[in-house]
Amino acid sequence: QVQLVESGGGLVQPGGSLTLSCAASGSIFSISAMGWYRQAPGKQRELVAVISSGGSTNYADSVKGRFTISRDNAKNTVYLQMNSLKPEDTAVYYCNGEITTIQAWYSAPYDYWGQGTQVTVSS
């Protein structure tokens, strides 16, 4: 079994900063891409940022220049540093990992998701 556990969400004023963390644990053979998605009320889940195992990154246009994704492969952890937060960044943020388990080391990676962490940007 594999688990992704997010932390670091909360309430922040516009212009403020937050850092989200997501740690993957369990029977992990390897992790390919890791990423952050978000879902605001009444909207579809959208990609925020993704990082490959080699460190290549990609961001949604709405967060470029404000958010930074990074990962610590030794800790199976991905981070999202969020600066200059806006009310429209309010959403539940979900961590995603493309993970190959030890039991299925020969298989293609499978998408695993965290439970989500609430980020609210409001004065």
Buried (B, 14 or more C-beta within 10 A) or exposed (E): EBEBBBEBBEEBEEEBEBBBBBBBEEEBBBBEBBBBBBBBEEEEBEBBBBBBEEEEBBBBEEBEEBBBBBBEEEEBBBBBBBBEBEEEBBBBBBBBBBBBBEEEEEEEBEEBBBEBBEBBBEE
